[in-house]
Amino acid sequence: MFNKAHFALYGLGWFIEEYAGRKIVAHTGGVNGFVTSVCLVPEEKLGIIVLTNTDANNFYEALRNEIQDAYLGLPYRNYSKVYLGYYQANEAEKEKQVKAIRDSIAMNPKTDLPLTAYAGEYVHNVYGKMNIKIENRKIIMRFEHHKGRYGTLEPLGGNRFSVLITTLYTG
């Protein structure tokens, strides 16, 4: 993006790179509902930790970069705007992909086999059982370990399907 670095590595669980002539040791992580960022600049005795309670944005990276640049005396770069641009471009690309899939489905492409041939019980050693049935002229898949969640398979032609996952809330 703005950095003209000489290296970027991954070492023993840390991302290691050069930024503005300094070694950066960093890592991000999270699970559903939150993300974190830890960034160390050993030469400057600087540590930046950002904790968030959402996983739906790059705020944590933008904030870390703004703090890092301010501490190092670098010019303001408005990382929030940069990351927003990346997000918007990514969302536009996803919309194009979804539209292409929807357009394919609308053409009612033929499957290689009759829909009933895809029905049955499938078993995986780790994921357990998955049942595929025809319900109301739709192909529905249900998973043994995910009660209240099912997928609707829509033919894309041949043996390819698009899957829409639905979760039923019983709260």
ZAZA-28620 format. One record per residue (C-alpha): residue in three letters; y, x, z. Coordinates in steps of 0.2 Angstrom, whole numbers, plus 5000, padded with zeros to 4 digits. Example, Ala and Ser with C-alpha at 12.3 -4.5 7.8 and 13.67 -1.06 7.14 Angstrom:
2
ALA497850625039/SER499550685036/
This chain:
171
MET500050005000/PHE501450115006/ASN500450265013/LYS500150425002/ALA498750495012/HIS497550635009/PHE496050555016/ALA495250395023/LEU493550405032/TYR492350305043/GLY491750405058/LEU490650355073/GLY491250175073/TRP493050225069/PHE494150215053/ILE495050385052/GLU496450405040/GLU498050495037/TYR499650405038/ALA501450475037/GLY500650645040/ARG499750595056/LYS497950565059/ILE497550385063/VAL495950325072/ALA495750135071/HIS494649985071/THR494749805070/GLY493449675075/GLY493149495081/VAL492149335081/ASN492549155077/GLY494149115086/PHE494949285088/VAL495249465081/THR495749625088/SER496549785082/VAL496449955091/CYS497550095083/LEU497650275090/VAL498950405084/PRO498350555095/GLU499750675090/GLU501050555095/LYS500050495111/LEU500250315104/GLY498950175106/ILE499250005099/ILE498149865104/VAL498349685096/LEU497349545103/THR497449365094/ASN496749195097/THR496549155079/ASP495449235065/ALA496349145051/ASN497749275046/ASN498149455045/PHE499549445058/TYR498649575069/GLU498749705055/ALA500549665050/LEU501049685069/ARG500149845071/ASN500849915056/GLU502649865061/ILE502449945078/GLN501750105071/ASP503150125058/ALA504450085071/TYR503750215083/LEU503550345069/GLY505350315063/LEU504850245046/PRO505850115037/TYR505549935040/ARG504349865026/ASN504049685031/TYR502149695032/SER502149505036/LYS502849465019/VAL501649595011/TYR500149515019/LEU500749345015/GLY500849394997/TYR499049454998/TYR498449295006/GLN499349184993/ALA498549284979/ASN496849274987/GLU497049084990/ALA497649054972/GLU496049154966/LYS494949044977/GLU495748894970/LYS495348954952/GLN493548984957/VAL493348814965/LYS494148724950/ALA492948824938/ILE491448764949/ARG492048584950/ASP492348584931/SER490648644928/ILE489948514939/ALA490948374930/MET490048424914/ASN488348364922/PRO487448524917/LYS485548504916/THR484348594928/ASP482848684922/LEU481748564932/PRO481848384938/LEU482848374954/THR481348314963/ALA480448484959/TYR481748574971/ALA481348454985/GLY480148524999/GLU480048625015/TYR480548805014/VAL480248925028/HIS481049095032/ASN480349215046/VAL482149235053/TYR483149075048/GLY481748955051/LYS481348795041/MET482548715028/ASN482148545020/ILE482748495004/LYS482648305000/ILE483448184987/GLU484548064997/ASN485547934987/ARG485248024971/LYS485948184979/ILE485048344984/ILE485248375002/MET484648525012/ARG484548525031/PHE484148675042/GLU482948675057/HIS484148765068/HIS485848685063/LYS485748505069/GLY487148395062/ARG487548515048/TYR486848495030/GLY487248555013/THR487448454997/LEU486848544981/GLU487648504965/PRO486848574949/LEU487748714939/GLY486448714926/GLY484748804925/ASN484248844943/ARG485948864950/PHE486848754962/SER488448744971/VAL488248704990/LEU489548605000/ILE489148615019/THR489548465030/THR489548465049/LEU489448305058/TYR490348295074/THR489648185088/GLY490948215101/
